[in-house]
Amino acid sequence: MSLCFNYVRRTLLSPPIRHIQSTTPITALPSSNLTIRSFSAAKKPKKKQEEPTQSWAERKAAAKAIRTERYNAHQDRLERLKTRRDNSPKDVKKNLFRGWWDNELKYHAYLVRNAKREGKPWRIRVAVMLERLPVVMPDEPQWEEDYNMLRAYLDTYGKELPGFMPEDKEEDHIVQTNEEMLAELPFTPAPRETEHDHSGNVKTLDRQLKTRVYLTVQTDKEGNRDGPRWTLPSVIPTHEETLLQAAQRAVKDAAGETLTLWCPGNAPMAVNFRPYTKNMSEDFTQNYYGEKIFYYRVQYDHGELDEGAYLKNGIKDYAWLSKEEMVERVVVERGEHQAKFFKYML
């Protein structure tokens, strides 16, 4: 095929050049700056390869030694990866949780056995974690803010374009800070921290916008002789209602019927065991061994809390608290062990 192509090329393209004498140099036309040359250009001389100083066996042995060295280095790196974090802390939060959770399971198993031994039943109680989702994005840590600024700066520089492309403008490489972008908005954004955060008002939803807040109540309906304490809204379900219906009734007793709620499902979020003690009155215990408290997660949609509703149902006070604030109050009233349950559940 290549012979046929070369024949056609000589036949069709060579005649105009064949009339030119070999002694006449080929020059460019007056109206053109391009140099006319014959169809085939002279081949560049190939560099003569130096003769190897080593034999074939020696070169093969040297190449094999290089491959062996690279393989051993790769295997050494794989072994180092297995132990590179042996001296660094690992699973710190996981071990803290397991240390509490394993002991809690053993304690619950002991309560179940002891209740069977005494022949006493358990009372069912339903508690509600009524949460308001975050309104704004949480604050970025300093390392994440620095990373985003660096990425934004590097994204302003791309690949080098050919010379005939227009040059970049100076404003294309300017990275604005958050404060500069906010200043260019046609409106004034609302503050991320409201006046209620500074005043300490906990009876409003217009606070702690960066995190979740939960409806907590102060009540003495749980048989405590020490007085009312902070906890989640709860009720004792009747035989005619399901656990979810009891959870919805607990919200109505604490906040009224003006709130619009969303229930993720029929299954409870968590369960806790609470044995009755001798300090509780017999009218409250009623020959029960204790309570199995089922916690339901319910999300707030919109609406205002009816302050008259919780007063009618014997609730002393209420507050919209974050997880950290709720844990602090439980630590003061019931100790750190009980506070860990709310810390891991909320």
N, C-alpha and C positions, 0 to 999 in steps of 0.2 A: 504493500500500500504506500509506503514511503517512497519507493522508486517511481511510482506513477505520479505522485504529487510533485516530486522534484522535476520530472519530465515536463509536466504542465507548467510549472513555474518558469523553467528555462524557455519554453516555447512561447508563452504569452507575455512574460514580463521582460525578457532579455532583448527583443528587437530594437526598442528605442535606444538602448545603450550600445548595441552592436555597431551602430553607425559612427560612434565616437571612437576616434583613434586612441589607442592605448597610451600614446605619448602625450595626449592633451589632458591637462588636469581638469578635474570636475570642480567647477566653482558655483557659487550661489547666484541666483538671478538678481538683477539690480534692484527689483522691487521687493525682494524678500530677504530677511535676515537669517533664514534657515539654510544650512549647508546640505547640498544634495550629495548623497553618497550612493554607492551601488547597493543592490538589494541585500547581499550577504555581507555582514561585517566580519572583520578579522577576529578570529577566536583568541581569547586571552591565553597566553601560555600557561600551562599548568605547572604548579610548583612541584619540583621533584621531591618525592618523599624520601626522607632520610632512612637509610637502612637501619633497622633496629640493632642495638648493641647487645640485646639479650636474645637468648634462644626462645623458641616457642614454648617450651616447658617452663622456662623461668618466668615469662610473661603470664602464663596461665596460673602459676603458683602465686605471683604477686597480686593478680586480680582476685584470686580466691582468698588471699589473706585480707584484702580490703573488705570483701563481702562478709567474711567472718567477723572482722572487727566491728562493722556496722550492726550486724545481727546481735552480737554480744552487748553492744551499747544499748540497743533497743530493748533487749531482755532485762538489762540492769535497770532501765528506766521504769519498765512495768513493775518490777519488784519494789522500787522506791515508792511508786504511787500507792502501793498497798499499805505502807507504813508511814507515809509522810505526815499524817495527822494523828499519829499515836499519842504524841505529847500535847496535842491541842484539845481543848474541851469540846466534847461532843454530847448531843442529846441531853443538854442541861435541863431544858424545860420539860422534855419528855420524862426524864427520870424524876423530876419533882412531882409531876402529875401522877406517874405510876406509884410513887411512894405513898401518895395520899389515897389514890383510887384502890389499890390492892388492899390496904387496911380497911377501907370503907366497905368493900365487898365482904370481907371476913366479918366485919361487925354486923352487916345486914343479915348474913347467914346465921350468925349467933342469935339475932333477934327473932328470926323466923323459927328456929329450933326452940327457943325459950317460950315463944307464944304457944307453940304446939304442946310443950310440956305442961304449961299452966292451963291449957284448954280455953284460951281467950281469943276472940276474933279480932280482926283489924278493922278499923274505921277508915273509910275512903274519904279523902279530901282532894279537891281540885283547886290548884293555884294557877294564876294567869300572869305571864310575862308580856304585858302590853307595852310594846316598844314603838317609838317614833324613829324612823330611819334618819340617817344624816341628811341634812339639807344642802350642805356645801362639801366640797372635797376636803379631805384632811390635809393638814400642813405637811409639806414635803420635808424630810430630814435634810440636813445640810449637805450630805454626800450626794443625795439624789438631785438636789437643786444645782450643785456644781456640775454634775454629770450632764444634766439637760442643757445647761448653758454651754458646756464644751461641745456637745453634739450640735447645737444650733449654730455655733461658730464654725465648726468644721463643715457643716452642710452648705455654707456659703461659698465654699471653694470646691470646684468640680475638676474635671479633666481639662488638660490643656488643649485648646482648639487650634486649628490651623491659623496661619498668619493673616489670611484674608478675612477672617471673622472679626466683627467689631470687638473692641476691648470692653472689659467689664467696667461698669460704673462704680464709683466709690460707694454709693448708697446700697449697692448689692451686697456689700460685705459688712454692713452694720448690723449688729445683733442688739436688739432692744431688750432692756430689762423689763420685769413685770410692772414696775412703777411707771416706766415710760409708756408702755402700751396702755395702761389704765388711764394715763393722763390724756391720751388721744381719743378716748371714748366720748361719744356725744352725751353721755349721761354719767351720773355719779353712782358707782356701785354701792350696794348696801354693805355695811361693815361685817366682817366675819365674826366678830365678837360684839354682842349687843350690850346694851346698858344693863340688862338683867344679869349678865355674867359678872359685871363689876359690882352691882348692888347686892348680889347674893340671893335674889328672888328665885326660889325653886318651884313656884306654883304656876309657872308658865312654860309653854312649849317654845317660846322665843329665846332659847338659851341652849348652850352646848350644841351649836349647829354642826360642828365637825364630827360628832359622834352620835351614837344611839343613846336615847334616854328612855327610862322605864318608869311606869306609873307605880309608885310605892305608897303604902298607906301605913298609918300608925294606929294600931288597934289592939284591944285586949280580948278579942273573941277566941283566941287560941288557947285559953285556959291558963294563962300566965298569972301567977300571983304577984310577980314583981312589977306589975303595971303594964301599960301599953308599950309595944315595941314595933320597930319598923320591919315591914315584911311586904310580900306581894299580896294582891287581892285574892281571896280564897273563899270557898263555900263548901258545905257538905252536900253532895248530890242526893236527890231524891230517887225513889225507885222508878219513877215515870220518865226520867230524863237521862240522856246519854252524858258522857263525860264532857263532850264538846259543848253541849247545851248548858251544862253546869258552869263551864268556863265563861260562856257568854253572859250568863246570869251574874257571875262574879264581877264582870266589868260593869254591868248595869247598876249593881248595888254600890259600886265605888265611884263611878263616873256619870251615871245617868244614862238616858237613852238617846242623847244628842250626838254621840260619837259614831262615825262610820268606820267599821273595822273590816279587816280581811284576815281570814283564818287559813293558814297554809294547808291544813289537813286535819283528819280526825284522830291521828295518833298523837299521844303526848310526847313532849320533848325530853322529859327526864322524870325520874321517880326517886323519892327519898323516904326513908323510914324515920319515924319519930315516936319513940316509946313514951308512954305516960309515966309520970313520976308520982311519988307519994305526996308531993307538995300540991298537986292539983286536986281540986274538989271532986267528990264522987258524983255530983250532979253533972259535971262535965265529962268525966271518963266513962261513966255508965258501963262498967265492967268490961270495957275494951282494953286490949293490951297496949294499943297505940294507934298511930295513923300511918297510912300509906298515902303520901302526897304526890299526886300526878301534876306535872307542870306542863301547861300549854303555852305555845308561842302565838301571840296575836299581834298583828301590825295595825298601827293607827293610820287611817287614811285622811280624814278631815273632820272638823267639828270642834266644839268647845265643851269643856268639862262642866257639868252641872254641879256647882258647889253645894247645892241643897241636898243632892242625892246621898252623898257620903255621910252627912250629918244625921239623916234619917235612919241609917243602918248601923249606927253605933261606931263609926270610924272617927277617930279623934282628929286626924290631920292627914294630908296627902302631899306628895312632892313628885316632880319629874326629875329623877336622878340618873346620872351616868353609872356605868358599872363600877368605876373606882369610888364614886361617892356612896353607892349602896354598900360596897364592901367595907368602907370605913365605918359606917353606922352599925353594921352587923358585928364588926370586931369589937366595938365598944360595948354592945349589949350582950352578945352571946359568945364572944371569944373568936380566936383566929381559926379554929378548926371548922366551925360552922360557916365562917366567912369564905373558906375555900370552896364550899359548894356553890355559892353564888358567883365566885370568881370564875370558875370553870364552866358554869352553866350559862351565865348571861353573855 
